[in-house]
Amino acid sequence: MNIVLTGYRCSGKTSIGKILASELGIKFLDTDELIEEHEGCPIETIVSERGWDHFREVERIIIKEASRDDNLVIATGGGAVMDEENVENLKKSGWVVWLKGEKEVLRKRMHRDQRSGKSRPSLTEEDALEEIGRVLQERAPFYERAKDLTVDGSLLSKEEVADLIIKGLPKKPEETGQY
């Protein structure tokens, strides 16, 4: 079984995914990183030069391929769950965790990422806080339908979130030998 992390930008999917993979002794995959490798350029370039539709098409291929493997922690892009084919593929072999965060916390994390040089393409061309609120509202039903567990990491450390996910796993590793 795979552990699939989904949620809005800066909800901690990558950093928590790496912690989970390390704690559980399994491999970590970040679908956004795989998309960048596949396309040979950053997501911002993919979106600006080829558009969101192309990005989503490549994302669908990457998720389908990643979902064929087992015993992985998979961090997905924030909008991946809006595509039903992605959700079907992820749930075939995975247990989906929705990492939630309060708007203001997500905005602060995005601002910190931008200062460190990691740029994320705008989804709406709105002010960051307005965009987060609107996009979260649009995506919440998709996250809700896809998830098996929800963890709000707004006030928790990455390690605390990872611990909650491990405690929430449907089967204990010592009982099954795998996740």
C-alpha positions as CSV (number, residue, x, y, z in Angstrom):
1,M,0.0,0.0,0.0
2,N,1.2,3.5,-0.8
3,I,0.6,6.5,1.4
4,V,-0.6,9.4,-0.7
5,L,-0.3,13.0,0.5
6,T,-2.6,15.6,-1.0
7,G,-3.5,19.1,-0.1
8,Y,-3.0,22.7,-1.1
9,R,0.4,24.3,-1.9
10,C,2.7,24.5,1.1
11,S,0.5,22.2,3.2
12,G,3.7,20.1,3.8
13,K,3.3,17.2,1.4
14,T,6.9,17.1,0.4
15,S,8.6,17.7,3.7
16,I,6.2,15.5,5.6
17,G,6.4,12.9,2.9
18,K,10.2,12.7,3.3
19,I,9.8,12.3,7.0
20,L,7.2,9.5,6.6
21,A,9.4,7.7,4.0
22,S,12.4,7.8,6.3
23,E,10.4,6.7,9.4
24,L,8.8,3.8,7.5
25,G,11.8,2.8,5.5
26,I,10.1,3.2,2.2
27,K,10.7,5.3,-0.9
28,F,9.4,8.8,-1.4
29,L,8.1,10.2,-4.7
30,D,7.0,13.8,-5.4
31,T,4.9,13.9,-8.5
32,D,5.7,17.6,-9.2
33,E,9.5,16.7,-9.2
34,L,8.7,13.8,-11.5
35,I,6.8,16.1,-13.8
36,E,9.8,18.5,-13.9
37,E,12.2,15.7,-14.7
38,H,9.9,14.4,-17.4
39,E,9.5,17.8,-19.0
40,G,13.1,19.0,-18.4
41,C,12.1,22.3,-16.8
42,P,10.4,23.8,-13.7
43,I,6.6,23.7,-13.4
44,E,6.5,27.5,-13.7
45,T,8.0,27.2,-17.2
46,I,5.8,24.3,-18.1
47,V,2.7,26.3,-17.2
48,S,3.9,29.6,-18.8
49,E,5.1,28.0,-22.1
50,R,2.7,25.0,-22.5
51,G,-0.3,25.8,-20.2
52,W,-2.1,24.2,-17.3
53,D,-3.8,21.7,-19.6
54,H,-0.4,20.3,-20.7
55,F,0.8,20.2,-17.1
56,R,-2.3,18.3,-16.0
57,E,-1.9,15.8,-18.9
58,V,1.6,15.0,-17.8
59,E,0.6,14.9,-14.2
60,R,-2.0,12.3,-15.1
61,I,0.6,10.1,-16.8
62,I,3.1,10.5,-13.9
63,I,0.4,9.6,-11.3
64,K,-0.7,6.5,-13.3
65,E,2.9,5.3,-13.4
66,A,3.6,6.0,-9.7
67,S,0.4,4.3,-8.6
68,R,1.5,1.0,-10.2
69,D,4.2,0.7,-7.5
70,D,3.8,-0.3,-3.9
71,N,5.2,0.7,-0.6
72,L,5.8,4.4,-1.5
73,V,5.0,7.7,0.0
74,I,3.7,9.8,-2.8
75,A,3.3,13.6,-2.6
76,T,0.9,14.9,-5.2
77,G,0.4,18.4,-6.7
78,G,-2.3,20.4,-5.0
79,G,-4.8,20.0,-7.9
80,A,-4.2,16.4,-8.7
81,V,-7.4,15.3,-6.9
82,M,-9.5,17.4,-9.1
83,D,-9.0,14.8,-11.9
84,E,-11.1,11.7,-11.2
85,E,-8.6,9.4,-13.1
86,N,-5.9,10.5,-10.8
87,V,-8.0,9.8,-7.7
88,E,-8.9,6.3,-9.1
89,N,-5.3,5.5,-9.8
90,L,-4.0,6.8,-6.4
91,K,-6.7,4.9,-4.4
92,K,-6.1,1.6,-6.2
93,S,-2.8,1.2,-4.4
94,G,-2.9,4.0,-1.9
95,W,-4.3,5.4,1.3
96,V,-4.9,9.1,0.8
97,V,-4.1,11.8,3.5
98,W,-5.4,15.3,3.1
99,L,-3.0,17.7,4.7
100,K,-5.0,20.8,5.6
101,G,-3.8,24.2,6.6
102,E,-5.3,27.5,7.5
103,K,-5.1,30.2,4.8
104,E,-2.8,32.5,6.6
105,V,-0.4,29.7,7.5
106,L,-0.3,28.5,3.9
107,R,0.3,32.1,2.7
108,K,3.2,32.5,5.1
109,R,4.7,29.3,3.9
110,M,4.3,30.3,0.3
111,H,6.0,33.6,1.0
112,R,8.9,31.8,2.7
113,D,9.2,29.5,-0.3
114,Q,9.3,32.5,-2.7
115,R,12.0,34.2,-0.6
116,S,14.1,31.0,-0.9
117,G,13.8,31.1,-4.7
118,K,11.0,28.5,-5.2
119,S,8.5,30.1,-7.4
120,R,5.0,28.7,-7.9
121,P,2.8,29.8,-10.8
122,S,-0.3,31.7,-9.9
123,L,-3.6,29.8,-10.2
124,T,-5.9,32.8,-10.5
125,E,-3.8,36.0,-10.8
126,E,-5.4,37.2,-7.5
127,D,-3.7,38.4,-4.3
128,A,-2.1,35.3,-2.6
129,L,-4.6,35.2,0.4
130,E,-7.6,35.7,-1.9
131,E,-6.3,33.0,-4.2
132,I,-5.7,30.5,-1.4
133,G,-9.2,31.1,0.0
134,R,-11.0,30.8,-3.4
135,V,-9.0,27.8,-4.6
136,L,-9.3,26.0,-1.2
137,Q,-13.0,26.5,-1.4
138,E,-13.2,25.0,-4.9
139,R,-10.9,22.1,-4.1
140,A,-12.2,21.2,-0.6
141,P,-15.0,18.8,-1.9
142,F,-12.4,17.0,-4.1
143,Y,-9.9,16.6,-1.2
144,E,-12.8,15.4,1.0
145,R,-13.9,12.8,-1.5
146,A,-10.4,11.5,-2.1
147,K,-9.2,11.4,1.5
148,D,-9.0,8.5,3.9
149,L,-7.5,10.6,6.7
150,T,-7.4,14.4,7.3
151,V,-4.6,16.1,9.3
152,D,-4.5,19.8,9.9
153,G,-0.9,20.8,10.2
154,S,-1.4,24.5,10.9
155,L,-0.3,24.4,14.5
156,L,1.8,21.2,14.4
157,S,5.4,20.5,13.5
158,K,6.1,18.4,10.5
159,E,7.2,15.5,12.8
160,E,3.9,15.7,14.7
161,V,1.9,15.5,11.5
162,A,4.0,12.5,10.3
163,D,3.4,10.8,13.7
164,L,-0.4,11.4,13.4
165,I,-0.3,9.9,9.9
166,I,1.6,6.8,11.1
167,K,-0.8,6.4,14.0
168,G,-3.7,6.6,11.5
169,L,-2.4,3.9,9.1
170,P,-5.0,1.3,8.5
171,K,-2.7,-1.6,9.3
172,K,0.3,-1.8,11.5
173,P,3.6,-2.6,9.6
174,E,4.6,-5.4,12.0
175,E,1.3,-7.2,11.1
176,T,1.6,-7.0,7.4
177,G,5.3,-6.5,6.6
178,Q,4.4,-3.6,4.2
179,Y,2.3,-0.4,4.0
